[in-house]
Amino acid sequence: MEVEPLRSRYDVGLSLIQRCQTEGDITALISEYLIVYADFGFRSGAGGGWTGIGRGRAYRFYFNNWPQDWLERYTEHQAFFDDPIIEEAQRRMTPFLWSEIFPRGTLSASANTLLQMAYDYGWTDGLVIPVHGPAGYQGVVSLAAQRPLDLSASDISLLWVMSLALHARCRTTPGLGESSSVRPQLTARELECMRWVASGKTDWEIAQLVAISASTVHFHVERVKKRLGTSSRTEATALLVLHGAL
């Protein structure tokens, strides 16, 4: 599918936003998104989410079409854990361009090294859309260009809403993408209990809501924690949110 300039790309973008609510084929939606963002000057992009901080982060990437040789460099440097784009996305609510946020020479040594590696590879600029969700969920859609960008406020707004709509749809699609943790396989009762845990209910309150004993609720929650390899309810809830189970 080719996207004509000006009005038609906005029409396609708005259609994509609407279909993220109803379309059954997530692969087709991602493919269309990649075509639309290329029309704005971007070559590559990725979208995903994570919970936790530093090297304790658990992450899940829903789509990623960065060039393989760039991915190998990025992975070799374990850049995800020190990436200034990731750090900045955690502090912001609105989209930002690399060129607006990262003047050269103003960051830490490791951040400057990574950005210089990106510029040396040929990336000229990028657009980052932060995502924030429940239970400490953090996410991002990161787009990169190899030519100068000329984006209007309307361009950025459309890319922002498109990215959020696609990201939300991706997160709730079971098994989509690559993850640093195993997708949880829980029983219906375990999920029911954890949904109430996520809303802040105690074992006693959950017991009244689902008509079982508080000790049985506690058993289900502890079993979930064990299955997920977590030490707290908060961490277990965060992982379930990351995988779209809550």
Residue pairs with C-beta under 8 A, 6 or more apart in sequence:
1 32
1 35
3 9
3 12
3 35
3 36
3 39
5 39
9 36
9 39
9 40
10 154
10 158
12 32
12 36
13 36
13 158
13 159
13 162
14 158
16 29
16 32
16 33
16 36
16 162
16 165
16 166
17 161
17 162
17 165
19 29
20 29
20 165
20 166
20 168
20 169
21 165
21 169
23 29
23 169
26 169
26 170
26 173
26 176
29 166
29 169
30 62
30 63
30 166
30 170
33 63
33 162
33 163
33 166
34 45
34 63
34 65
36 162
37 45
37 143
37 159
37 162
40 149
40 151
40 155
40 159
41 145
41 147
41 148
41 149
41 150
41 151
42 126
42 127
42 143
42 144
42 145
43 144
43 145
43 146
44 65
44 66
44 67
44 70
44 143
44 144
45 63
45 64
45 65
45 66
45 141
45 142
45 143
45 144
46 61
46 63
46 64
46 65
46 66
46 141
46 142
47 61
47 62
47 63
47 64
47 139
47 140
47 141
47 142
47 163
47 166
47 167
47 170
48 59
48 60
48 61
48 62
48 64
48 139
48 140
48 177
49 59
49 60
49 62
49 131
49 133
49 137
49 138
49 139
49 140
49 167
49 171
49 242
50 57
50 58
50 59
50 60
50 137
50 138
50 139
50 242
51 57
51 58
51 135
51 136
51 137
51 138
51 235
51 238
51 239
51 241
51 242
52 58
52 136
52 235
52 238
54 81
55 81
57 80
57 81
57 180
58 179
58 180
58 181
58 238
58 239
58 242
59 80
59 179
59 180
59 242
60 171
60 177
60 178
60 179
60 180
60 181
60 242
60 243
61 177
61 178
61 179
62 167
62 170
62 171
62 173
62 176
62 177
63 170
63 177
64 71
64 177
64 178
66 74
66 144
70 121
73 117
73 121
74 80
77 113
77 114
77 117
79 114
80 86
82 110
82 111
82 114
83 111
83 114
84 102
84 107
84 108
84 111
84 114
84 115
85 98
85 126
85 128
85 140
85 142
86 140
87 111
88 96
88 101
88 102
88 128
89 128
89 130
89 131
89 138
89 140
89 142
90 130
90 138
92 130
93 130
93 132
94 130
94 160
95 127
95 128
95 129
95 130
95 156
95 159
95 160
96 127
96 128
97 125
97 126
97 127
97 128
97 149
97 151
98 115
98 125
98 126
98 128
99 125
102 111
102 115
104 112
104 115
104 116
105 112
107 115
118 144
122 146
123 144
123 145
123 146
124 145
124 146
124 147
124 148
124 149
125 144
125 145
125 148
125 149
126 142
126 143
126 144
126 145
127 142
127 143
127 149
127 151
127 156
127 159
128 140
128 141
128 142
128 143
129 140
129 141
129 142
129 143
129 159
129 160
129 163
129 164
129 167
130 138
130 139
130 140
131 137
131 138
131 139
131 140
131 141
131 164
131 167
132 138
132 139
133 139
133 171
133 241
134 198
134 241
134 246
135 198
135 234
135 237
135 238
135 240
135 241
135 246
136 234
136 238
137 238
137 241
137 242
139 167
139 171
141 163
141 164
141 166
141 167
143 159
151 159
170 176
170 177
171 242
171 244
172 244
173 244
174 183
174 243
174 244
175 183
179 242
179 243
181 228
181 229
181 239
181 242
181 243
183 243
184 224
184 227
184 228
184 239
184 240
184 243
184 245
185 227
186 194
186 224
186 227
186 240
186 245
189 210
189 220
190 220
190 223
190 224
191 240
191 245
191 246
192 210
193 206
193 210
193 217
193 220
193 221
193 224
194 221
194 224
194 236
194 237
194 240
194 245
194 246
195 246
196 205
196 206
196 209
196 210
197 206
197 221
197 233
197 236
197 237
198 237
198 240
198 241
198 246
201 209
203 214
203 215
203 217
203 218
203 221
204 214
206 214
206 217
207 213
207 214
207 216
207 217
210 217
221 233
221 236
224 236
224 240
225 231
225 232
225 233
225 235
225 236
228 235
228 236
228 239
228 240
230 236
230 239
237 246
240 246
